Amino acid sequence: MNQGQPTGELLLHVERRAGKDLATKQFHQGALRVLRPHYLDNTAQVCYTIVNPGGGYLGADRYRVDISVGASASLLLTTQSATKIYRTPQGRAQSQMHVSLAEGAVLEYIPDQLIAYQNASYRQETIVHMHRSSSLVMFEVITPGWSPEGDLFRYENIRLRTEVHVDGKLAVLDNLSVEPGRQDISSQLYFQEFTHVGMLLAVDSRIDTSMVESLRDIAYDVAAQQAEAVHVGISATAAAGLSVRTLGTSTESATAVLMSVVNELRERLHGQEPVQLRKY
């Protein structure tokens, strides 16, 4: 990223105090805020919501988010609404997230969809440093904006790059680049009539091959139940973990598949109930 003052900046450090998780350090400036904490169940896990009062990302906007979770603490991080990327004639919008997870820490990052409009270009970089005993789950759903005429907008490109370092060593590198405006044959064959792309990455030492296989079956069943077709691929990562990709035609179907994996992981790894993110 270029140097200089970010468009929005957020820092959040969560620790466990007196049996509950809460932010012990918090800072924000520019076009980022965080809402007051709340608890979704009877566990210690805290939920924080990131807000962008500006309503969307514009050309040359730069955002930085630093998240750290202390030993044995658990954070569920979400957004208040969809992240909207508008046209970026001044240069692509950029967002960088740094995550640090101490021993036994848990982070679940479950944002609303990322909506890219016509002529939008966006790069998101996430760098995670985690202890081998900590747990990470994060996903994104990329959705195209719509024009007033009802046609799909053709955004320029969206790139999501995620590095996960476990005990100081690079364990997972996930790179997703989507360019629906390209006219070459490979792009046309890849997308066909599909418009929505989803990704999920989970890293946890307890995720093994048998768990990946059973989660694959669950995700396939959920995909088959959707009103709109969604294709799903799930594979084990080089480190203990899994990667999910979806390709479909609606935000709802992609989210349903990804959340089915999230909720299974919550139950199997942490003994928690399915997450309910009510935002209305």
VOBA-1610 file (N, C-alpha, C; in pm, whole numbers, padded with zeros to 5 digits, always signed):
BEGIN
Met+00082-00120+00000Met+00000+00000+00000Met+00086+00125+00000Asn+00034+00232-00058Asn+00103+00359-00057Asn+00104+00416+00085Gln+00206+00497+00113Gln+00215+00561+00242Gln+00120+00680+00246Gly+00092+00729+00368Gly+00003+00843+00382Gly-00113+00809+00473Gln-00196+00909+00497Gln-00310+00893+00587Gln-00417+00805+00524Pro-00458+00696+00592Pro-00564+00611+00536Pro-00698+00684+00534Thr-00787+00642+00444Thr-00923+00694+00442Thr-00996+00656+00570Gly-00970+00536+00618Gly-01028+00490+00743Gly-00932+00394+00811Glu-00928+00399+00943Glu-00836+00314+01019Glu-00905+00266+01146Leu-00883+00139+01179Leu-00946+00080+01297Leu-00849-00015+01364Leu-00841-00005+01496Leu-00759-00098+01576Leu-00848-00154+01687Leu-00841-00286+01704Leu-00924-00352+01805Leu-00844-00466+01868His-00829-00461+02000His-00761-00568+02072His-00856-00627+02175Val-00879-00758+02168Val-00976-00826+02254Val-00903-00920+02348Glu-00945-00917+02474Glu-00892-01008+02575Glu-01006-01063+02659Arg-00977-01170+02730Arg-01077-01228+02822Arg-01055-01170+02962Arg-01161-01110+03015Arg-01156-01051+03148Arg-01279-01095+03227Ala-01257-01154+03343Ala-01367-01196+03432Ala-01469-01282+03360Gly-01420-01375+03277Gly-01508-01471+03212Gly-01579-01421+03088Lys-01549-01297+03044Lys-01609-01243+02922Lys-01500-01181+02835Asp-01521-01187+02704Asp-01427-01126+02611Asp-01472-00983+02580Leu-01376-00892+02574Leu-01408-00752+02545Leu-01284-00682+02495Ala-01305-00566+02430Ala-01193-00489+02378Ala-01124-00415+02491Thr-00994-00436+02504Thr-00914-00362+02603Thr-00838-00248+02536Lys-00828-00251+02403Lys-00771-00140+02327Lys-00859-00117+02204Gln-00889+00008+02176Gln-00977+00040+02065Gln-00943+00178+02011Phe-00931+00189+01879Phe-00898+00316+01816Phe-00959+00320+01677His-01012+00435+01638His-01059+00450+01501His-01044+00594+01458Gln-01028+00612+01328Gln-01024+00746+01271Gln-01066+00740+01125Gly-01111+00853+01072Gly-01156+00856+00934Gly-01286+00780+00916Ala-01301+00715+00804Ala-01428+00654+00764Ala-01444+00510+00812Leu-01405+00481+00935Leu-01431+00350+00996Leu-01472+00372+01141Arg-01565+00290+01187Arg-01611+00293+01326Arg-01635+00148+01370Val-01653+00129+01499Val-01694-00001+01550Val-01806+00023+01650Leu-01912-00057+01640Leu-02026-00043+01730Leu-01995-00110+01865Arg-02077-00078+01963Arg-02058-00136+02097Arg-02068-00288+02091Pro-02001-00357+02180Pro-02000-00503+02176Pro-02133-00564+02216His-02160-00683+02166His-02273-00759+02215His-02239-00907+02211Tyr-02320-00986+02277Tyr-02294-01129+02293Tyr-02412-01206+02236Leu-02382-01300+02147Leu-02487-01369+02072Leu-02537-01495+02142Asp-02461-01544+02238Asp-02503-01666+02308Asp-02450-01659+02451Asn-02454-01771+02520Asn-02414-01771+02660Asn-02266-01803+02679Thr-02188-01799+02569Thr-02044-01819+02581Thr-01976-01684+02605Ala-01845-01688+02623Ala-01769-01565+02649Ala-01744-01485+02521Gln-01769-01543+02404Gln-01733-01477+02278Gln-01803-01343+02261Val-01726-01241+02222Val-01781-01108+02198Val-01795-01086+02047Cys-01896-01008+02010Cys-01920-00974+01870Cys-01908-00823+01854Tyr-01823-00781+01760Tyr-01810-00640+01725Tyr-01849-00620+01579Thr-01905-00502+01550Thr-01953-00471+01415Thr-01880-00350+01361Ile-01818-00365+01244Ile-01747-00256+01178Ile-01845-00177+01093Val-01834-00044+01100Val-01924+00045+01027Val-01841+00141+00942Asn-01887+00164+00819Asn-01827+00266+00734Asn-01933+00375+00713Pro-01926+00486+00789Pro-02028+00591+00777Pro-02033+00655+00640Gly-01925+00644+00563Gly-01922+00704+00430Gly-02009+00632+00329Gly-02049+00509+00358Gly-02141+00437+00271Gly-02078+00352+00163Gly-01949+00372+00135Gly-01887+00291+00032Gly-01745+00336+00005Tyr-01673+00255-00075Tyr-01534+00283-00110Tyr-01531+00350-00246Leu-01445+00453-00257Leu-01428+00527-00381Leu-01286+00510-00433Gly-01259+00567-00551Gly-01127+00555-00612Gly-01017+00607-00522Ala-00910+00529-00511Ala-00790+00563-00434Ala-00813+00562-00283Asp-00930+00521-00234Asp-00952+00505-00090Asp-00860+00396-00036Arg-00814+00415+00087Arg-00729+00315+00151Arg-00777+00295+00296Tyr-00795+00169+00332Tyr-00844+00135+00466Tyr-00747+00039+00533Arg-00737+00055+00663Arg-00649-00033+00740Arg-00721-00076+00867Val-00719-00208+00891Val-00782-00264+01011Val-00680-00355+01080Asp-00658-00333+01208Asp-00568-00416+01289Asp-00649-00483+01398Ile-00649-00616+01395Ile-00726-00694+01492Ile-00631-00787+01566Ser-00638-00786+01699Ser-00560-00882+01777Ser-00650-00942+01885Val-00633-01071+01905Val-00713-01145+02003Val-00616-01212+02101Gly-00634-01183+02228Gly-00544-01235+02331Gly-00567-01383+02360Ala-00483-01437+02445Ala-00487-01580+02478Ala-00625-01622+02527Ser-00677-01728+02466Ser-00805-01793+02503Ser-00927-01705+02480Ala-00911-01588+02421Ala-01026-01502+02393Ala-01085-01536+02257Ser-01211-01494+02235Ser-01282-01527+02112Ser-01357-01405+02061Leu-01339-01376+01932Leu-01401-01260+01869Leu-01475-01300+01743Leu-01599-01256+01732Leu-01675-01267+01608Leu-01685-01125+01552Leu-01629-01105+01434Leu-01624-00972+01373Leu-01711-00971+01248Thr-01798-00871+01237Thr-01886-00862+01122Thr-01895-00716+01077Thr-01977-00690+00977Thr-02000-00555+00928Thr-02147-00520+00943Gln-02175-00390+00948Gln-02314-00347+00966Gln-02396-00372+00841Ser-02333-00362+00725Ser-02403-00378+00597Ser-02301-00418+00491Ala-02347-00432+00370Ala-02259-00468+00259Ala-02151-00363+00238Thr-02034-00407+00196Thr-01926-00317+00156Thr-01943-00286+00008Lys-01962-00159-00026Lys-01989-00120-00165Lys-01866-00053-00226Ile-01822-00106-00339Ile-01709-00050-00412Ile-01764+00021-00535Tyr-01756+00153-00536Tyr-01807+00230-00650Tyr-01698+00246-00755Arg-01730+00310-00866Arg-01632+00328-00973Arg-01507+00398-00919Thr-01391+00356-00970Thr-01265+00402-00913Thr-01175+00464-01020Pro-01217+00571-01086Pro-01134+00631-01190Pro-01003+00690-01137Gln-00998+00724-01007Gln-00876+00781-00949Gln-00774+00674-00911Gly-00807+00548-00931Gly-00721+00438-00889Gly-00798+00343-00800Arg-00755+00220-00793Arg-00830+00119-00719Arg-00839+00151-00570Ala-00948+00109-00510Ala-00963+00117-00365Ala-00888+00000-00303Gln-00835+00020-00184Gln-00754-00082-00119Gln-00789-00095+00028Ser-00781-00217+00077Ser-00805-00242+00218Ser-00703-00344+00267Gln-00647-00316+00384Gln-00549-00408+00441Gln-00589-00440+00584Met-00593-00570+00615Met-00626-00615+00750Met-00510-00696+00805His-00466-00660+00926His-00364-00736+00997His-00430-00802+01117Val-00407-00932+01131Val-00469-01009+01239Val-00360-01080+01319Ser-00371-01074+01451Ser-00280-01145+01540Ser-00362-01227+01639Leu-00336-01358+01642Leu-00410-01448+01731Leu-00313-01517+01826Ala-00331-01492+01954Ala-00245-01551+02056Ala-00285-01697+02083Glu-00220-01758+02177Glu-00244-01899+02210Glu-00391-01921+02248Gly-00456-02015+02179Gly-00594-02049+02209Gly-00696-01946+02166Ala-00655-01843+02094Ala-00748-01737+02052Ala-00832-01784+01933Val-00950-01721+01918Val-01043-01755+01811Val-01088-01626+01742Leu-01085-01627+01608Leu-01143-01517+01530Leu-01233-01576+01423Glu-01357-01529+01421Glu-01450-01558+01311Glu-01483-01425+01244Tyr-01444-01411+01118Tyr-01471-01289+01043Tyr-01581-01319+00942Ile-01701-01262+00965Ile-01819-01294+00885Ile-01883-01163+00838Pro-01828-01101+00736Pro-01885-00975+00688Pro-02004-00997+00596Asp-02083-00891+00576Asp-02182-00894+00469Asp-02111-00891+00334Gln-02188-00906+00229Gln-02129-00920+00097Gln-02053-00796+00051Leu-01961-00819-00040Leu-01886-00712-00103Leu-01949-00688-00240Ile-02004-00567-00261Ile-02074-00535-00386Ile-01986-00444-00471Ala-01953-00488-00590Ala-01868-00409-00680Ala-01952-00355-00795Tyr-01943-00224-00817Tyr-02021-00158-00921Tyr-01938-00137-01048Gln-02002-00081-01148Gln-01938-00064-01277Gln-01808+00016-01266Asn-01704-00035-01335Asn-01573+00028-01339Asn-01505+00033-01202Ala-01540-00058-01114Ala-01478-00065-00982Ala-01357-00156-00984Ser-01252-00115-00913Ser-01132-00195-00897Ser-01094-00194-00749Tyr-01067-00311-00693Tyr-01048-00321-00548Tyr-00950-00431-00515Arg-00861-00402-00421Arg-00769-00504-00370Arg-00779-00510-00219Gln-00795-00631-00168Gln-00803-00653-00023Gln-00692-00750+00017Glu-00610-00709+00111Glu-00500-00792+00158Glu-00518-00820+00306Thr-00514-00947+00343Thr-00528-00988+00483Thr-00405-01068+00523Ile-00340-01026+00630Ile-00221-01095+00679Ile-00248-01139+00822Val-00241-01269+00844Val-00274-01328+00974Val-00149-01392+01034His-00122-01361+01160His-00018-01430+01237His-00088-01497+01355Met-00080-01629+01360Met-00154-01703+01461Met-00068-01809+01529His-00102-01837+01653His-00040-01946+01728His-00096-02078+01676Arg-00020-02183+01687Arg-00064-02313+01636Arg-00191-02364+01705Ser-00219-02312+01826Ser-00339-02356+01898Ser-00458-02263+01877Ser-00440-02156+01801Ser-00551-02063+01778Ser-00635-02108+01659Ser-00746-02037+01635Ser-00844-02082+01536Ser-00891-01963+01454Leu-00896-01982+01321Leu-00935-01875+01230Leu-01041-01924+01132Val-01147-01844+01115Val-01247-01867+01011Val-01282-01732+00951Met-01277-01721+00819Met-01313-01596+00754Met-01369-01623+00615Phe-01468-01540+00574Phe-01520-01558+00439Phe-01561-01427+00377Glu-01583-01431+00246Glu-01629-01317+00168Glu-01721-01368+00058Val-01821-01287+00024Val-01906-01313-00092Val-01900-01190-00182Ile-01858-01209-00307Ile-01846-01099-00404Ile-01971-01097-00490Thr-02038-00981-00492Thr-02166-00964-00560Thr-02157-00849-00660Pro-02206-00865-00781Pro-02205-00752-00875Pro-02319-00655-00846Gly-02292-00524-00862Gly-02398-00426-00850Gly-02490-00430-00971Trp-02603-00364-00959Trp-02700-00362-01069Trp-02721-00220-01117Ser-02745-00206-01245Ser-02772-00074-01303Ser-02921-00043-01291Pro-02961+00084-01306Pro-03104+00118-01302Pro-03185+00045-01408Glu-03118+00008-01518Glu-03189-00065-01625Glu-03204-00213-01594Gly-03144-00257-01484Gly-03156-00398-01447Gly-03045-00486-01501Asp-02947-00427-01570Asp-02835-00505-01622Asp-02726-00518-01516Leu-02649-00625-01526Leu-02537-00642-01435Leu-02428-00541-01466Phe-02375-00479-01363Phe-02257-00396-01383Phe-02137-00488-01405Arg-02043-00445-01487Arg-01920-00518-01508Arg-01807-00445-01439Tyr-01779-00481-01315Tyr-01667-00419-01247Tyr-01536-00464-01310Glu-01432-00386-01286Glu-01303-00415-01349Glu-01238-00540-01288Asn-01208-00535-01160Asn-01146-00650-01096Asn-01155-00639-00945Ile-01163-00755-00881Ile-01160-00768-00735Ile-01052-00871-00703Arg-00959-00833-00617Arg-00855-00928-00577Arg-00851-00938-00425Leu-00863-01060-00375Leu-00855-01088-00232Leu-00734-01177-00208Arg-00639-01127-00133Arg-00517-01203-00105Arg-00504-01221+00046Thr-00489-01346+00090Thr-00482-01377+00232Thr-00358-01460+00262Glu-00278-01412+00355Glu-00163-01488+00405Glu-00191-01530+00549Val-00164-01656+00579Val-00178-01704+00717Val-00044-01762+00761His+00012-01703+00865His+00139-01749+00922His+00109-01818+01055Val+00154-01941+01068Val+00135-02017+01192Val+00271-02033+01260Asp+00279-01986+01382Asp+00406-01988+01457Asp+00521-01929+01376Gly+00491-01820+01307Gly+00595-01747+01236Gly+00627-01796+01096Lys+00564-01905+01052Lys+00592-01960+00920Lys+00468-01948+00831Leu+00489-01909+00704Leu+00377-01901+00611Leu+00317-02040+00592Ala+00188-02054+00626Ala+00121-02184+00620Ala+00019-02191+00508Val-00049-02078+00480Val-00153-02075+00377Val-00143-01944+00301Leu-00150-01953+00170Leu-00159-01834+00085Leu-00280-01854-00007Asp-00381-01770+00012Asp-00505-01781-00065Asp-00519-01657-00153Asn-00531-01679-00283Asn-00535-01569-00378Asn-00659-01585-00466Leu-00748-01488-00460Leu-00869-01491-00543Leu-00875-01363-00624Ser-00873-01378-00757Ser-00881-01263-00846Ser-00997-01283-00942Val-01089-01185-00945Val-01208-01196-01029Val-01213-01076-01123Glu-01220-01104-01253Glu-01224-00998-01354Glu-01336-01028-01454Pro-01460-00999-01419Pro-01573-01036-01505Pro-01577-00958-01637Gly-01507-00846-01644Gly-01510-00766-01766Gly-01419-00818-01876Arg-01335-00915-01845Arg-01245-00969-01947Arg-01325-01041-02055Gln-01278-01031-02176Gln-01351-01089-02289Gln-01284-01213-02346Asp-01175-01259-02284Asp-01108-01377-02340Asp-01188-01503-02314Ile-01155-01607-02387Ile-01231-01733-02383Ile-01229-01795-02244Ser-01113-01793-02176Ser-01105-01858-02045Ser-01199-01792-01946Ser-01212-01658-01952Ser-01303-01589-01862Ser-01447-01625-01891Gln-01484-01632-02018Gln-01620-01666-02054Gln-01656-01808-02012Leu-01562-01901-02027Leu-01588-02039-01988Leu-01599-02051-01836Tyr-01520-01969-01763Tyr-01520-01978-01618Tyr-01652-01928-01560Phe-01696-01813-01605Phe-01816-01753-01546Phe-01945-01807-01607Gln-01948-01826-01740Gln-02070-01863-01808Gln-02183-01770-01761Glu-02288-01823-01701Glu-02396-01736-01654Glu-02381-01700-01507Phe-02273-01742-01443Phe-02257-01719-01299Phe-02201-01581-01270Thr-02244-01524-01159Thr-02212-01385-01128Thr-02157-01362-00989His-02177-01456-00896His-02142-01438-00756His-02033-01539-00715Val-01930-01488-00650Val-01818-01572-00608Val-01805-01566-00456Gly-01791-01682-00392Gly-01773-01687-00248Gly-01646-01761-00211Met-01587-01722-00099Met-01468-01792-00050Met-01474-01801+00101Leu-01419-01909+00153Leu-01406-01929+00297Leu-01271-01993+00324Leu-01206-01947+00429Leu-01079-02005+00470Leu-01085-02031+00619Ala-01051-02153+00659Ala-01045-02189+00801Ala-00912-02256+00829Val-00847-02214+00937Val-00720-02275+00978Val-00731-02308+01126Asp-00716-02436+01157Asp-00727-02484+01294Asp-00659-02621+01298Ser-00577-02647+01397Ser-00500-02772+01403Ser-00589-02896+01414Arg-00716-02877+01450Arg-00807-02992+01467Arg-00879-03028+01338Ile-00864-02948+01234Ile-00928-02980+01107Ile-00842-03083+01032Asp-00897-03203+01016Asp-00824-03308+00946Asp-00900-03350+00820Thr-00846-03448+00750Thr-00905-03491+00623Thr-01047-03540+00639Ser-01074-03616+00745Ser-01209-03669+00763Ser-01309-03557+00789Met-01268-03453+00862Met-01357-03341+00887Met-01384-03266+00757Val-01281-03247+00675Val-01300-03180+00547Val-01399-03257+00460Glu-01388-03390+00458Glu-01478-03472+00378Glu-01622-03462+00426Ser-01642-03464+00557Ser-01779-03455+00609Ser-01838-03317+00586Leu-01756-03212+00597Leu-01803-03077+00569Leu-01834-03059+00421Arg-01761-03127+00336Arg-01790-03123+00193Arg-01929-03179+00165Asp-01961-03290+00231Asp-02094-03350+00212Asp-02204-03255+00259Ile-02182-03191+00372Ile-02282-03098+00424Ile-02301-02980+00330Ala-02190-02923+00282Ala-02198-02808+00191Ala-02267-02846+00061Tyr-02239-02965+00010Tyr-02306-03010-00114Tyr-02456-03023-00093Asp-02496-03077+00024Asp-02639-03093+00052Asp-02708-02956+00061Val-02644-02861+00127Val-02703-02727+00138Val-02711-02662+00000Ala-02608-02678-00080Ala-02609-02621-00215Ala-02724-02679-00298Ala-02748-02808-00283Ala-02854-02874-00361Ala-02993-02824-00320Gln-03006-02771-00199Gln-03135-02724-00150Gln-03167-02581-00191Gln-03070-02512-00250Gln-03091-02372-00283Gln-03180-02355-00407Ala-03259-02251-00406Ala-03348-02224-00520Ala-03269-02186-00643Glu-03154-02123-00625Glu-03069-02085-00737Glu-02941-02167-00732Ala-02897-02215-00846Ala-02783-02306-00853Ala-02657-02241-00797Val-02582-02319-00719Val-02453-02274-00668Val-02357-02393-00671His-02242-02372-00730His-02139-02476-00735His-02042-02456-00619Val-01994-02567-00562Val-01911-02563-00443Val-01788-02651-00461Gly-01675-02599-00415Gly-01553-02679-00408Gly-01489-02662-00272Ile-01452-02772-00208Ile-01389-02768-00076Ile-01263-02854-00080Ser-01154-02800-00030Ser-01030-02877-00027Ser-00954-02847+00101Ala-00870-02942+00142Ala-00784-02922+00258Ala-00669-02831+00218Thr-00625-02748+00312Thr-00509-02662+00288Thr-00381-02735+00330Ala-00267-02678+00292Ala-00139-02741+00326Ala-00123-02750+00478Ala-00159-02642+00547Ala-00165-02648+00693Ala-00300-02710+00730Ala-00319-02742+00857Ala-00447-02799+00901Ala-00556-02694+00882Gly-00643-02719+00785Gly-00749-02623+00756Gly-00821-02660+00628Leu-00905-02569+00580Leu-00979-02596+00458Leu-01007-02465+00385Ser-01030-02480+00254Ser-01063-02367+00168Ser-01190-02401+00091Val-01282-02305+00082Val-01408-02326+00011Val-01422-02218-00096Arg-01472-02259-00213Arg-01507-02165-00319Arg-01650-02197-00363Thr-01727-02091-00390Thr-01860-02109-00447Thr-01873-02022-00571Leu-01955-02066-00663Leu-01984-01991-00785Leu-02131-02008-00814Gly-02204-01895-00820Gly-02349-01904-00839Gly-02407-01775-00891Thr-02535-01755-00862Thr-02607-01638-00916Thr-02677-01556-00809Ser-02652-01584-00681Ser-02716-01505-00576Ser-02630-01501-00452Thr-02642-01389-00380Thr-02573-01375-00252Thr-02626-01474-00150Glu-02758-01494-00152Glu-02823-01580-00053Glu-02774-01724-00061Ser-02761-01777-00183Ser-02720-01917-00195Ser-02574-01935-00154Ala-02488-01841-00193Ala-02348-01849-00153Ala-02334-01839-00001Thr-02406-01745+00059Thr-02398-01727+00203Thr-02450-01849+00278Ala-02557-01910+00227Ala-02613-02029+00291Ala-02511-02142+00296Val-02440-02162+00186Val-02340-02269+00180Val-02224-02240+00275Leu-02172-02117+00268Leu-02058-02083+00352Leu-02094-02086+00500Met-02214-02039+00534Met-02255-02040+00674Met-02278-02181+00726Ser-02315-02273+00640Ser-02330-02412+00683Ser-02196-02468+00730Val-02088-02428+00661Val-01954-02471+00702Val-01913-02400+00831Val-01938-02269+00837Val-01905-02192+00958Val-01972-02253+01081Asn-02100-02282+01070Asn-02174-02332+01186Asn-02131-02471+01228Glu-02095-02556+01131Glu-02042-02688+01166Glu-01909-02674+01239Leu-01825-02584+01192Leu-01696-02562+01258Leu-01716-02506+01398Arg-01813-02415+01415Arg-01841-02360+01547Arg-01878-02472+01646Glu-01962-02563+01601Glu-02007-02671+01689Glu-01894-02770+01718Arg-01822-02811+01613Arg-01722-02916+01630Arg-01596-02867+01702Leu-01556-02744+01674Leu-01432-02694+01731Leu-01451-02624+01864His-01567-02555+01880His-01584-02471+01998His-01710-02501+02078Gly-01790-02596+02033Gly-01912-02631+02106Gly-02014-02520+02108Gln-02017-02435+02005Gln-02109-02322+02000Gln-02225-02348+01905Glu-02335-02277+01932Glu-02454-02290+01849Glu-02435-02212+01718Pro-02520-02237+01618Pro-02512-02161+01492Pro-02522-02012+01518Val-02446-01935+01443Val-02445-01791+01463Val-02568-01727+01398Gln-02626-01630+01467Gln-02741-01556+01416Gln-02704-01408+01418Leu-02677-01353+01301Leu-02638-01214+01290Leu-02757-01130+01245Arg-02842-01092+01337Arg-02959-01009+01305Arg-02915-00865+01294Lys-02946-00800+01181Lys-02902-00662+01157Lys-03019-00575+01116Tyr-03134-00601+01174Tyr-03251-00522+01143Tyr-03335-00504+01268
//
